[in-house]
Amino acid sequence: MKNCPQTSYSYHVPVMLQEAIAGLNIRPGGVYADLTFGGGGHSREMLQHVGDKGHLYGFDQDLDAIAGAPEDERFTFVRSNFRYFKNWMQYYGHDEVDGILADLGVSSHHLDAAERGFSFRMDAPLDMRMNQRARLTAREVVNEYSEEALERIFRLYGELRQGKRLAQTLVKARTVRPVETTGQLAETLAPLLDRSRERKDLARVFQALRIEVNGEMKALQQMLLAATEMLRPGGRLVVLTYHSLEDRMVKNVMRSGNVDGQCERDIYGHTPAPLAPIGKAMVPTAQEQTENPRSRSAKLRVAEKR
Ligand SMILES: C[S@@+](CC[C@H](N)C(=O)[O-])C[C@H]1O[C@@H](n2cnc3c(N)ncnc32)[C@H](O)[C@@H]1O
């Protein structure tokens, strides 16, 4: 039976909830996917719109997320990386879906649970795995990757201009003793950062490592292409991004159907892109940004399958 308890706001406050729901333009009776269930804030609202005959599949690779799954016959929790979205939908007997939501990145739960090792606010072993069964942890990346690989990660995923110096310092520090905890990592790198930007830049260092540990860019690429394929004509894709690298990839796929943003022309010069972007990227209202500081870097994009 339907049992939709209130969202656990201590787990995660959903970002741009009403804008995301409006973007999905939910059709009662349709099949929908929330690829990033987290605390279930978006899923619960989606369930309010799918009607008695609709169905929602909620994906999350984090075992902790399942605790918040609604007991509702219209809902199925899929504990998986969203890169396997198409396989799972086919497993459940769907060749196409009516709408897909992805609210990327980590949840507040990840950042607040010290033992998950995502945050420099609390000292804990360097972990950063969203999927607790995955092999690679931040400890291995920090202590075993080459200086060049670390520089690339800091520059590309953290957009840190001082990527080279950060990588050099880390490699030097770990020859004395391994860097085991979030606190040791912050302590090692903080002296290189401008005092006025220290927290922001440390957050970028942690973001960069997290993206590497979880293979986020590759998973996003695979998911976006699968989502594009799986939408029925008229179906909507809504994606919330939190940094420019992922936003660029989403924008490219929505405009051109591929991650590089290259429009392929047919013999008539037409660009047969599978998706049509709806409007421009939206950002949270000033009020939401004040009430929920974690929403500040959010961008929401919507596209419709042609
Ligand atoms: C920003 S939170 C989503 C919050 C959710 N919209 C809510 O309202 O509570 C992102 C969630 O997606 C999950 N996630 C991130 N990347 C994933 C992936 N590649 N596959 C499956 N789940 C993923 C994370 O574990 C996290 O719980």
The ligand as an SDF file (V2000), in Angstrom:
LIG
                    3D

 27 29  0  0  0  0  0  0  0  0999 V2000
   22.4130   14.9920   -4.7890 C   0  0  0  0  0  0  0  0  0  0  0  0
   21.9880   13.4170   -4.1670 S   0  0  0  0  0  0  0  0  0  0  0  0
   20.3150   13.2440   -4.6660 C   0  0  0  0  0  0  0  0  0  0  0  0
   19.3410   13.7900   -3.6840 C   0  0  0  0  0  0  0  0  0  0  0  0
   17.9110   13.4920   -4.0150 C   0  0  0  0  0  0  0  0  0  0  0  0
   17.4820   14.1210   -5.2330 N   0  0  0  0  0  0  0  0  0  0  0  0
   17.0080   13.9290   -2.8800 C   0  0  0  0  0  0  0  0  0  0  0  0
   16.1220   14.7470   -3.0970 O   0  0  0  0  0  0  0  0  0  0  0  0
   17.2240   13.4820   -1.7580 O   0  0  0  0  0  0  0  0  0  0  0  0
   22.7820   12.3230   -5.2780 C   0  0  0  0  0  0  0  0  0  0  0  0
   22.5600   10.8560   -4.9710 C   0  0  0  0  0  0  0  0  0  0  0  0
   22.8640   10.1440   -6.1470 O   0  0  0  0  0  0  0  0  0  0  0  0
   23.6570    9.0370   -5.8570 C   0  0  0  0  0  0  0  0  0  0  0  0
   24.5150    8.8360   -7.0230 N   0  0  0  0  0  0  0  0  0  0  0  0
   25.4830    9.6520   -7.4970 C   0  0  0  0  0  0  0  0  0  0  0  0
   26.0460    9.1340   -8.5850 N   0  0  0  0  0  0  0  0  0  0  0  0
   25.4130    7.9660   -8.8310 C   0  0  0  0  0  0  0  0  0  0  0  0
   25.5500    6.9590   -9.8330 C   0  0  0  0  0  0  0  0  0  0  0  0
   26.4790    7.0390  -10.7930 N   0  0  0  0  0  0  0  0  0  0  0  0
   24.7110    5.8950   -9.7870 N   0  0  0  0  0  0  0  0  0  0  0  0
   23.7760    5.7910   -8.8120 C   0  0  0  0  0  0  0  0  0  0  0  0
   23.6210    6.6950   -7.8160 N   0  0  0  0  0  0  0  0  0  0  0  0
   24.4250    7.7720   -7.8310 C   0  0  0  0  0  0  0  0  0  0  0  0
   24.4230    9.3770   -4.6050 C   0  0  0  0  0  0  0  0  0  0  0  0
   24.7320    8.2060   -3.8780 O   0  0  0  0  0  0  0  0  0  0  0  0
   23.4390   10.2950   -3.8700 C   0  0  0  0  0  0  0  0  0  0  0  0
   22.6690    9.5750   -2.9440 O   0  0  0  0  0  0  0  0  0  0  0  0
  1  2  1  0
  2  3  1  0
  2 10  1  0
  3  4  1  0
  4  5  1  0
  5  6  1  0
  5  7  1  0
  7  8  2  0
  7  9  1  0
 10 11  1  0
 11 12  1  0
 11 26  1  0
 12 13  1  0
 13 14  1  0
 13 24  1  0
 14 15  1  0
 14 23  1  0
 15 16  2  0
 16 17  1  0
 17 18  1  0
 17 23  2  0
 18 19  1  0
 18 20  2  0
 20 21  1  0
 21 22  2  0
 22 23  1  0
 24 25  1  0
 24 26  1  0
 26 27  1  0
M  CHG  2   2   1   9  -1
M  END
$$$$
